[in-house]
């Protein structure tokens, strides 16, 4: 009897808790989040982005496309035995929507969203499984002009939200893989190094490089490039494999309006974990919060997997991280 009572108490304790990486949002905070999203929504609408909603559940094959390469840790079966997944981001569902619902509509197409995505986490790191995101997708606008529009809407949305000290890191997802390939690094080793770079683990990058038969000069170059980060001055004097990436970043900078350009820093080590990015990528930072509060970039190959090859760019903001950063900034101003 005692053992059964103890088990019952433990079970009740589990039922009273939310799963790790999730939480309840109470009325006061919910009001603040709604007000924050309304300010962001007004920017999206004024820029011509129509709000859409897609199902939280998608067929697994939607996320299994070669260019998507986005996996979901949350799988279940429907009544017909089909494998369903909880969406792990909004870009892939919107690409699927464009292919099926807008097969011949004039471009560019502009969509915005406010939705939850679901990702696997390491609980000890305090990460969220359920992420409230706000973002846009610009479909059919090639770079660099399309990238400029996405960056402009991003910065305008953060300004409207009230965030004052943010910066947007801009990089090129093709840069480091091309550099590794040009120096003869084999594919398996390249993938390990890029995985370390995606998590910002420079110690891991150095460890992987130390195992390769590289001469000292090449090894030092591969260690130095991911640490190149700063304003327009870092784009000067580049040569070799870095020259083309630097030229693209300079073109982007010259097309940006001053109010947006002043927010940009260039980051040659930026390597998102999502596999569908094809060129310019960006990540949003604020000193009031110790982790990125959003990111985005170009994904010019993804739409082709859904039947309508189109260039595209977009971004997603983590609304709850943005809210925390806003409150931290406000406390610092008191």
PyMOL commands that set and color helices and strands:
alter all, ss='L'
color gray80, all
select helices_A, chain A and resi 2-15+27-46+60-63+91-101+123-125+145-161+173-182+187-198+202-210+216-225+232-235+241-255+258-261+302-306+319-333
alter helices_A, ss='H'
color red, helices_A
select strands_A, chain A and resi 50-51+57-59+75-77+83-86+109-118+130-139+167-172+229-230+264-267+280-286+289-298+312-318
alter strands_A, ss='S'
color yellow, strands_A
deselect
rebuild
show_as cartoon
